[in-house]
Amino acid sequence: MDQNSIYEFETFRLEVTTHLLWEGKTHVALPPKIYRLLLYFLQHEGQLISREELFDAVWDGRLVDDSALRLAVNSLRNILHDDRKTPRFIATVSRRGYRFLAGVTVKRSGDNRIPLYYQPKIEPSSAWFERPSELALLQKAFLQAADGERCVVFLRGERGTGKTTLLDMFLSRIKYPDLAVLRSRCVQLHGSAEPFLPLLEALERRCREPSGRTLIERLDQVAPTWLFQMSNLLSADELADLIPKISQNSTRRMLREAAEFFENLSIGSFFILIVDNAHWIDEATLDLIALLAFRRSEARLLIIVSYRPCENSAGVQRIEKLREELLHRGVCRELSLQRLAQLDQVEFPEAE
């Protein structure tokens, strides 16, 4: 199945990339089983589909009552404003199954590149210092997340230990066809920090890139409160269309939308979120990391939190508390770096 496919029928369209069903400018986030049911109907337009086929496609062949299928079909009919007696979309074929009646057009999204697309560096830097064990740990975390088990890595090290260089080396070695990366950096402020400031700045920077229109469209669909914080990217007409969507703007809503947005990026790709200088992190950004770590839905998501553990800040205390909790639950890895000067003095055994 093409992850960039868009299925259009009458006034509706279903996006495979986002799992969203659109009717005009209104969208519905479909429950997983309803999404799979609709997608199977659209992929088999006009064909007689047996109940057994739908059990295999939607419930992975698990034994469930016929009532579960009828309930799912009726739920989908309600979403599509369909009438069982005079159907426009889903017709029941007595004792045999169902048939999807409407004509379906399959298109590809205008930009084949995923939002936050990342092109790994090919040429190594002369500043790179070999760290085989550290790179191996990051690679294990990557493979864990690639299998659908989200992972958080706490990268600890004082100033000058090469945390940023290590991350450059790691990213350059990733071989993944659809890789999305967002690298953000916290800054030290002497007043109250704006919630999610490092992520907002990183997203706005990516929105200004040549392929940023795709990212703006995805934010408009999934995280409109976030796009509103970057309203200078929008035209007057786009801003007017956005304002009705954010009538109840709040940090809590931004938190929920961000979790859905970042998880959404990992559906048809692999997503890496990097938060650097996290010793200056704001509470809202750390809350988002915690929420993403604790949610149990499948996601190809890797989060790397890079910070100085000895920094005397409230951010470090909050990070250490979260790190201990995630370690206790077995859902994170930790990596501590030594100073390069110390590494230079380490004696390695000669190869035999």
C-alpha positions as CSV (number, residue, x, y, z in Angstrom):
1,M,0.0,0.0,0.0
2,D,1.3,3.4,-1.0
3,Q,1.7,5.5,2.2
4,N,1.1,8.7,0.1
5,S,-2.2,7.6,-1.3
6,I,-5.4,9.7,-1.0
7,Y,-8.7,7.9,-1.7
8,E,-11.5,10.3,-2.9
9,F,-15.2,9.4,-3.1
10,E,-18.0,11.9,-3.5
11,T,-17.3,14.7,-1.0
12,F,-14.9,12.6,1.1
13,R,-11.2,11.8,1.0
14,L,-9.2,9.4,3.1
15,E,-5.5,10.1,3.6
16,V,-3.4,7.0,4.3
17,T,-0.5,9.1,5.6
18,T,-2.5,10.7,8.4
19,H,-5.3,8.2,8.8
20,L,-7.7,11.2,8.6
21,L,-11.1,11.2,6.8
22,W,-12.0,14.6,5.3
23,E,-15.3,16.0,4.3
24,G,-14.5,19.3,2.8
25,K,-12.4,21.1,5.4
26,T,-13.8,19.0,8.3
27,H,-11.8,16.0,9.4
28,V,-12.5,12.9,11.5
29,A,-9.8,11.0,13.3
30,L,-11.0,7.4,12.7
31,P,-10.6,4.7,15.3
32,P,-8.1,2.1,14.0
33,K,-10.6,-0.6,13.2
34,I,-13.0,1.8,11.4
35,Y,-10.0,3.2,9.5
36,R,-9.0,-0.3,8.3
37,L,-12.6,-1.1,7.5
38,L,-13.0,2.0,5.3
39,L,-9.7,1.5,3.6
40,Y,-10.5,-2.1,2.7
41,F,-13.8,-1.0,1.2
42,L,-12.1,1.7,-0.8
43,Q,-9.5,-0.7,-2.1
44,H,-12.2,-3.1,-3.2
45,E,-14.7,-0.7,-4.7
46,G,-17.7,-2.4,-6.3
47,Q,-16.6,-5.9,-5.3
48,L,-18.6,-8.3,-3.1
49,I,-16.7,-8.5,0.2
50,S,-17.4,-11.4,2.5
51,R,-17.6,-11.2,6.2
52,E,-14.6,-13.5,6.4
53,E,-12.5,-11.1,4.3
54,L,-13.4,-8.3,6.6
55,F,-12.5,-10.3,9.7
56,D,-9.1,-11.0,8.2
57,A,-8.5,-7.4,7.1
58,V,-9.8,-5.5,10.2
59,W,-9.4,-8.0,13.0
60,D,-6.3,-9.9,11.6
61,G,-8.3,-13.1,11.4
62,R,-9.2,-13.2,15.1
63,L,-12.4,-14.8,16.1
64,V,-15.0,-12.2,16.9
65,D,-18.8,-12.2,16.9
66,D,-20.7,-11.1,13.8
67,S,-22.1,-8.4,16.0
68,A,-18.7,-6.7,16.1
69,L,-18.6,-6.4,12.3
70,R,-22.2,-5.1,12.2
71,L,-21.4,-2.5,14.8
72,A,-18.2,-1.4,13.0
73,V,-20.1,-1.1,9.7
74,N,-22.9,0.8,11.3
75,S,-20.4,3.2,12.9
76,L,-18.8,3.8,9.5
77,R,-22.2,4.4,8.0
78,N,-22.9,7.0,10.6
79,I,-19.6,8.8,9.9
80,L,-20.4,8.8,6.2
81,H,-24.1,9.9,6.7
82,D,-25.1,6.7,4.9
83,D,-28.5,5.1,5.0
84,R,-28.7,1.3,5.3
85,K,-32.0,1.1,3.5
86,T,-31.0,3.4,0.6
87,P,-27.2,3.3,0.7
88,R,-24.9,5.6,-1.2
89,F,-21.7,3.9,0.0
90,I,-22.1,0.6,1.9
91,A,-24.7,-1.9,0.7
92,T,-25.5,-5.1,2.6
93,V,-25.7,-8.2,0.4
94,S,-28.0,-10.6,2.3
95,R,-26.1,-13.6,3.8
96,R,-23.1,-12.9,1.6
97,G,-21.3,-9.7,2.8
98,Y,-21.0,-6.1,1.7
99,R,-20.3,-4.0,-1.4
100,F,-18.9,-0.4,-1.6
101,L,-21.0,1.4,-4.1
102,A,-19.4,4.8,-4.7
103,G,-16.7,5.4,-7.3
104,V,-13.2,5.8,-5.8
105,T,-10.3,7.9,-7.2
106,V,-6.8,7.2,-5.9
107,K,-4.3,10.0,-5.9
108,R,-0.9,10.8,-4.4
109,S,-0.3,13.7,-2.1
110,G,1.2,16.7,-3.9
111,D,4.6,16.4,-2.2
112,N,6.0,12.9,-2.0
113,R,8.4,13.9,0.7
114,I,7.2,13.4,4.2
115,P,7.1,16.5,6.5
116,L,10.4,17.0,8.4
117,Y,12.1,14.9,5.8
118,Y,15.8,14.4,6.7
119,Q,18.6,13.7,4.3
120,P,21.6,12.1,6.2
121,K,25.0,13.6,5.7
122,I,27.3,11.6,3.4
123,E,30.6,13.2,4.1
124,P,32.0,12.8,7.6
125,S,33.4,15.8,9.4
126,S,37.0,16.1,10.4
127,A,35.8,16.8,14.0
128,W,34.2,13.4,14.4
129,F,35.7,11.2,17.0
130,E,35.1,7.5,16.9
131,R,32.7,6.3,19.6
132,P,31.8,2.7,18.7
133,S,30.1,1.7,21.9
134,E,28.0,4.9,22.1
135,L,27.0,4.6,18.5
136,A,26.1,1.0,19.0
137,L,23.7,2.0,21.9
138,L,22.0,4.6,19.7
139,Q,21.7,2.1,16.9
140,K,20.0,-0.4,19.3
141,A,17.6,2.3,20.3
142,F,16.9,3.1,16.7
143,L,16.2,-0.6,15.9
144,Q,13.9,-0.9,18.8
145,A,11.9,2.1,17.6
146,A,12.0,0.9,14.0
147,D,10.1,-2.2,15.2
148,G,7.3,-0.1,16.5
149,E,8.4,0.1,20.2
150,R,9.0,3.8,20.9
151,C,12.2,4.6,22.8
152,V,13.6,7.5,24.8
153,V,17.4,8.0,25.1
154,F,18.9,10.3,27.8
155,L,22.2,11.6,26.5
156,R,24.2,13.0,29.4
157,G,27.5,14.9,29.3
158,E,29.1,18.1,30.4
159,R,30.1,20.9,28.0
160,G,32.7,19.8,25.5
161,T,32.0,16.1,25.7
162,G,30.8,16.0,22.1
163,K,27.0,15.3,22.4
164,T,26.1,17.3,19.3
165,T,28.9,15.6,17.3
166,L,27.8,12.2,18.4
167,L,24.3,12.9,17.2
168,D,25.6,14.1,13.8
169,M,27.6,10.9,13.5
170,F,24.5,8.8,14.5
171,L,22.2,10.5,12.0
172,S,24.7,10.2,9.2
173,R,24.8,6.5,9.5
174,I,21.0,5.8,9.5
175,K,19.9,3.9,6.4
176,Y,16.1,4.4,6.3
177,P,14.1,5.4,3.2
178,D,11.6,7.7,4.9
179,L,13.3,9.5,7.8
180,A,11.8,12.5,9.6
181,V,13.9,14.4,12.1
182,L,13.2,17.5,14.2
183,R,16.3,18.9,16.0
184,S,15.4,21.5,18.7
185,R,17.6,23.4,21.1
186,C,16.5,24.8,24.5
187,V,17.9,28.2,25.5
188,Q,18.5,29.8,28.9
189,L,15.9,32.4,29.7
190,H,15.7,34.7,32.8
191,G,12.0,34.8,32.8
192,S,9.1,32.5,32.3
193,A,9.6,30.3,29.2
194,E,7.0,30.1,26.5
195,P,5.5,26.6,26.5
196,F,7.1,24.4,23.9
197,L,9.4,27.2,22.8
198,P,12.3,25.0,21.4
199,L,9.9,22.8,19.4
200,L,8.0,25.8,18.0
201,E,11.2,27.5,16.9
202,A,12.4,24.2,15.3
203,L,9.1,23.6,13.5
204,E,8.9,27.2,12.2
205,R,12.5,26.9,10.9
206,R,11.5,23.8,9.0
207,C,8.3,25.4,7.7
208,R,10.4,28.1,6.0
209,E,12.3,25.5,4.0
210,P,11.4,24.9,0.3
211,S,9.4,21.8,1.2
212,G,7.8,23.5,4.2
213,R,4.3,23.8,2.7
214,T,3.7,20.1,3.3
215,L,4.6,20.6,7.0
216,I,2.3,23.6,7.2
217,E,-0.6,21.6,5.7
218,R,0.0,18.7,8.1
219,L,0.0,21.1,11.1
220,D,-3.2,22.6,9.9
221,Q,-4.8,19.2,9.8
222,V,-3.5,17.7,13.0
223,A,-2.2,20.5,15.2
224,P,-3.9,23.8,14.4
225,T,-3.0,25.3,17.7
226,W,0.6,24.9,16.9
227,L,0.3,26.4,13.5
228,F,-1.5,29.4,15.1
229,Q,1.7,30.1,17.1
230,M,3.5,30.5,13.8
231,S,0.8,32.6,12.1
232,N,3.4,34.8,10.5
233,L,3.8,31.9,8.0
234,L,0.3,32.2,6.8
235,S,-1.6,34.5,4.4
236,A,-4.5,36.5,5.7
237,D,-7.0,34.1,4.1
238,E,-5.2,31.1,5.6
239,L,-5.2,32.7,9.0
240,A,-8.9,33.5,8.7
241,D,-9.6,29.8,8.0
242,L,-7.4,28.7,10.9
243,I,-8.9,30.8,13.6
244,P,-12.2,28.9,14.0
245,K,-10.2,25.7,14.6
246,I,-8.5,27.1,17.7
247,S,-11.4,28.6,19.7
248,Q,-10.3,26.6,22.7
249,N,-6.6,27.2,22.6
250,S,-4.7,26.0,25.7
251,T,-1.4,24.4,26.7
252,R,-3.3,21.1,27.4
253,R,-4.8,21.1,23.9
254,M,-1.4,21.9,22.4
255,L,0.1,19.0,24.4
256,R,-2.6,16.6,23.0
257,E,-2.2,17.8,19.5
258,A,1.6,17.6,19.6
259,A,1.5,14.0,20.7
260,E,-0.9,13.1,17.9
261,F,1.1,15.1,15.4
262,F,4.5,13.5,16.2
263,E,3.0,10.1,16.4
264,N,1.3,10.7,13.1
265,L,4.7,11.5,11.5
266,S,5.8,8.0,12.4
267,I,2.9,6.2,10.6
268,G,4.5,6.0,7.2
269,S,8.0,6.9,8.2
270,F,10.5,6.9,11.1
271,F,10.5,9.9,13.3
272,I,13.4,11.1,15.5
273,L,12.8,14.0,17.9
274,I,16.0,15.5,19.4
275,V,15.9,18.0,22.3
276,D,19.3,19.5,22.9
277,N,20.5,21.7,25.8
278,A,17.5,20.1,27.7
279,H,18.9,21.3,31.0
280,W,17.1,24.5,30.2
281,I,13.9,22.7,29.1
282,D,10.4,24.2,29.9
283,E,7.8,22.2,31.7
284,A,5.5,21.9,28.8
285,T,8.1,20.4,26.5
286,L,9.1,17.9,29.1
287,D,5.5,17.0,29.7
288,L,5.2,16.2,26.0
289,I,8.3,13.9,26.1
290,A,6.7,12.1,29.1
291,L,3.4,11.8,27.3
292,L,5.0,10.4,24.1
293,A,7.1,8.0,26.2
294,F,4.1,6.6,28.2
295,R,1.6,6.2,25.3
296,R,1.4,2.6,24.3
297,S,0.2,2.8,20.7
298,E,2.6,1.5,18.2
299,A,4.9,4.2,16.8
300,R,8.3,4.3,15.0
301,L,9.5,7.1,17.3
302,L,12.9,7.8,18.9
303,I,13.3,10.7,21.3
304,I,16.8,11.8,22.3
305,V,17.1,14.2,25.3
306,S,20.6,15.7,25.5
307,Y,21.6,17.7,28.6
308,R,24.3,18.6,31.1
309,P,23.5,16.6,34.3
310,C,25.6,18.9,36.6
311,E,23.9,22.1,35.5
312,N,22.2,23.7,38.5
313,S,18.7,24.2,37.0
314,A,15.1,23.2,37.6
315,G,15.2,21.5,34.2
316,V,17.8,19.0,35.2
317,Q,15.9,18.1,38.3
318,R,12.7,17.5,36.2
319,I,14.7,15.5,33.6
320,E,16.3,13.3,36.3
321,K,12.9,12.6,37.8
322,L,11.5,11.5,34.5
323,R,14.6,9.5,33.6
324,E,14.3,7.5,36.9
325,E,10.6,6.8,36.2
326,L,11.2,5.7,32.7
327,L,14.2,3.5,33.7
328,H,12.0,1.9,36.4
329,R,9.4,1.1,33.7
330,G,12.1,-0.1,31.2
331,V,11.1,2.3,28.4
332,C,14.3,4.3,28.1
333,R,18.0,4.0,27.7
334,E,20.8,6.3,29.1
335,L,24.1,7.2,27.7
336,S,26.8,9.2,29.5
337,L,29.7,10.8,27.7
338,Q,33.2,11.5,29.0
339,R,35.2,14.5,28.0
340,L,37.3,14.0,24.9
341,A,40.5,14.8,26.8
342,Q,39.8,11.8,29.1
343,L,39.0,9.6,26.1
344,D,42.3,10.4,24.5
345,Q,44.1,8.9,27.5
346,V,42.2,5.6,27.4
347,E,44.3,2.7,26.3
348,F,42.6,0.3,23.9
349,P,43.9,-3.2,23.4
350,E,45.7,-3.9,20.1
351,A,43.8,-5.9,17.5
352,E,45.0,-9.4,17.2
